[in-house]
């Protein structure tokens, strides 16, 4: 079981949580926004020294509030590979409908080449209208999004795996039949193609929709599952889908589990420290539809520092009880992870940071270092 961390590209902030500054009122300077790249390098170097496997990033655009400042993950991976020796870098996730699929295929191929095979590819459909619609993709709840996404992914893999190719689908007819020297273009070749093939690919699984699982298995895409009460259920559905496709394996095989770990001397201290960070995440994501269990009144309450504590909103304590967060000292965290490993013996990797947007990068680095020193060695194989 490999251990990773996730960083969404957010910056150090003050006035967090429900009593703090409203999310829409944040306007971060250019200098502070670009500090996300320095933070990413510092995290990468800590992780590389401690023996983590992968540092994952989220693709975001136009986030002037400071919640996500990494628009091009393959480019960042190339930069960070120059400052590390063994660490891998991955996209969690590239927002595929915001790209022309062949431009994304080219960027990932170059990152694979320049990092010496240390780039991991992750794909998602996107969820922020300001980002996706501005860059030309249909919104997540638009029925056009899924078929576009699926055709784009098919085209990316075709470009990587075939020496030359053509494609005719509902959204793309490639190549353009245009004059080329004395002839007409009939097929094209991606240049460069990734030297390390097949390219490893990851995709989130939230609802365990049979169509989505079938699509993933068809393209040998691995799954990223959120920790918590539904993780085991999703893992069972994933294993059943794999078995139906003729790929028997242990429960958790082909999956990564994403959870949030915060270390402190006690569970209560960790929960207390993490509370304003999680409240900030609610303020940012609930109005974007990312908390579907919340009522309209609860979402409205996230805008009101006085009303929010009385609105029955989820808390860090609730997430600890559900298993989505692990809070406390290293020995407690190690015991909980051992329980997860026993439940999901085939689990490929665990990401210890689920990307709570309000967690200061300074706290993320502290968790990376502390976990790497006192927890990670308990799970590393002894030669």
Long-range contacts (C-beta under 8 A, 24 or more apart in sequence): 1-341, 1-347, 1-348, 1-349, 1-350, 1-379, 2-52, 2-53, 2-54, 2-348, 2-349, 2-350, 3-52, 3-53, 3-349, 3-350, 3-351, 3-352, 3-371, 3-376, 3-379, 4-52, 4-53, 4-54, 4-55, 4-56, 4-90, 4-256, 4-349, 4-350, 4-351, 4-352, 5-43, 5-47, 5-52, 5-54, 5-55, 5-56, 5-351, 5-352, 5-353, 5-364, 5-368, 6-55, 6-56, 6-57, 6-58, 6-92, 6-258, 6-351, 6-353, 6-354, 6-355, 7-39, 7-40, 7-43, 7-55, 7-56, 7-57, 7-58, 7-353, 7-355, 7-361, 7-364, 8-57, 8-58, 8-60, 8-67, 8-68, 8-70, 8-355, 8-357, 9-36, 9-40, 9-57, 9-58, 9-60, 9-63, 9-68, 9-69, 9-70, 10-36, 10-66, 10-67, 10-68, 10-69, 10-357, 10-358, 10-361, 11-35, 11-36, 11-39, 11-66, 11-69, 11-361, 12-360, 12-361, 12-362, 13-66, 13-280, 13-358, 13-360, 16-276, 16-277, 16-279, 16-280, 16-358, 17-275, 17-276, 17-277, 17-279, 17-280, 17-358, 18-276, 18-279, 18-283, 18-302, 18-304, 18-305, 18-308, 18-309, 19-305, 20-276, 20-279, 20-280, 20-305, 22-283, 22-303, 23-65, 23-67, 23-280, 23-283, 23-284, 24-65, 26-64, 26-65, 26-66, 27-64, 27-65, 28-64, 28-65, 28-66, 32-66, 33-64, 33-66, 33-69, 34-69, 36-69, 36-70, 36-361, 37-69, 37-70, 37-76, 37-79, 39-361, 39-364, 39-365, 40-70, 40-76, 40-80, 41-79, 41-80, 41-83, 42-361, 42-365, 43-361, 43-364, 43-365, 43-368, 44-80, 44-83, 44-84, 44-87, 44-89, 45-83, 45-84, 46-365, 46-368, 46-369, 46-372, 47-84, 47-87, 47-368, 47-372, 48-84, 48-85, 48-86, 48-87, 49-372, 50-368, 50-369, 50-372, 50-373, 50-376, 51-372, 51-376, 51-377, 51-380, 52-87, 52-368, 52-372, 52-376, 53-87, 53-88, 53-349, 54-87, 54-88, 54-89, 54-90, 54-120, 54-349, 55-80, 55-87, 55-88, 55-89, 55-90, 56-89, 56-90, 56-91, 56-92, 56-120, 56-122, 56-351, 57-89, 57-90, 57-91, 57-92, 58-91, 58-92, 58-93, 58-355, 59-91, 59-93, 59-94, 59-95, 59-98, 60-128, 60-131, 61-98, 61-130, 61-131, 61-134, 61-135, 62-130, 62-131, 62-134, 65-284, 67-284, 67-357, 68-357, 72-107, 74-107, 74-108, 74-110, 74-111, 74-119, 75-107, 75-111, 77-111, 77-115, 77-118, 77-119, 78-110, 78-111, 78-114, 78-115, 81-114, 81-115, 81-116, 81-118, 86-118, 87-118, 88-118, 88-119, 88-120, 89-115, 89-118, 89-119, 89-120, 90-119, 90-120, 90-121, 90-122, 90-202, 91-120, 91-121, 91-122, 91-123, 92-122, 92-202, 92-224, 92-258, 92-351, 92-355, 93-122, 93-123, 93-124, 93-202, 93-203, 93-204, 94-121, 94-122, 94-123, 94-124, 95-124, 95-125, 95-126, 95-131, 95-132, 95-137, 96-123, 96-124, 96-125, 96-126, 96-149, 96-152, 96-153, 96-156, 97-125, 97-126, 97-132, 97-136, 97-137, 97-138, 97-145, 97-148, 97-149, 97-152, 98-126, 98-131, 98-132, 98-135, 98-136, 98-137, 99-135, 99-152, 101-152, 101-153, 101-155, 101-156, 101-159, 101-172, 102-155, 102-156, 102-159, 102-174, 102-190, 104-152, 104-156, 105-155, 105-156, 105-159, 105-160, 105-190, 106-190, 106-191, 106-192, 108-156, 108-194, 108-199, 109-160, 109-190, 109-192, 109-193, 109-194, 110-192, 112-194, 112-195, 112-196, 112-199, 113-192, 113-194, 113-195, 117-195, 117-196, 120-200, 120-202, 121-199, 121-200, 121-201, 121-202, 122-201, 122-202, 122-203, 122-224, 123-149, 123-153, 123-201, 123-202, 123-203, 123-221, 124-203, 124-204, 125-149, 127-288, 127-289, 127-290, 128-288, 129-288, 141-289, 147-171, 150-215, 153-215, 153-219, 153-221, 154-219, 157-199, 157-219, 159-190, 159-193, 160-190, 160-193, 160-194, 160-197, 160-198, 160-199, 161-197, 161-198, 163-189, 164-188, 164-189, 165-189, 202-256, 205-234, 205-238, 205-255, 208-233, 208-234, 208-237, 208-238, 210-241, 213-237, 213-238, 213-241, 214-241, 217-241, 217-242, 217-245, 217-247, 222-254, 222-255, 222-256, 222-348, 223-254, 223-255, 223-256, 224-255, 224-256, 224-258, 224-351, 225-255, 225-256, 225-257, 225-258, 226-257, 226-258, 226-259, 226-324, 226-354, 227-257, 227-258, 227-259, 227-323, 227-324, 227-340, 227-354, 228-259, 228-319, 228-322, 228-323, 228-324, 229-322, 229-323, 231-257, 231-323, 231-344, 232-343, 232-344, 235-344, 249-346, 250-345, 250-346, 251-343, 251-344, 251-345, 251-346, 252-343, 252-344, 252-345, 252-346, 252-347, 252-348, 253-346, 253-347, 253-348, 254-346, 254-348, 255-344, 255-346, 255-347, 255-348, 256-347, 256-348, 256-349, 256-350, 256-351, 257-340, 257-344, 257-347, 257-349, 257-350, 257-351, 258-350, 258-351, 258-354, 258-355, 259-323, 259-324, 259-325, 259-326, 259-350, 259-351, 259-352, 259-354, 260-319, 260-324, 260-325, 260-326, 260-352, 260-353, 260-354, 260-355, 260-356, 261-325, 261-326, 261-327, 261-333, 261-352, 261-353, 261-367, 261-371, 262-325, 262-326, 262-327, 262-359, 262-363, 262-367, 263-328, 263-329, 263-330, 263-333, 263-366, 263-367, 263-370, 263-371, 264-327, 264-328, 264-329, 265-329, 266-328, 266-329, 267-320, 267-327, 267-328, 267-329, 267-332, 270-327, 270-328, 271-316, 271-317, 271-320, 271-327, 273-363, 274-316, 274-325, 274-327, 274-356, 274-359, 275-315, 275-316, 276-358, 277-356, 277-358, 277-359, 277-360, 277-363, 278-315, 278-316, 278-319, 278-356, 278-358, 279-308, 279-358, 280-356, 280-357, 280-358, 281-356, 281-357, 281-358, 282-308, 282-313, 282-314, 284-357, 284-358, 285-357, 324-354, 325-354, 330-370, 330-371, 330-374, 330-375, 333-371, 333-375, 334-375, 334-378, 334-379, 337-375, 337-379, 341-379
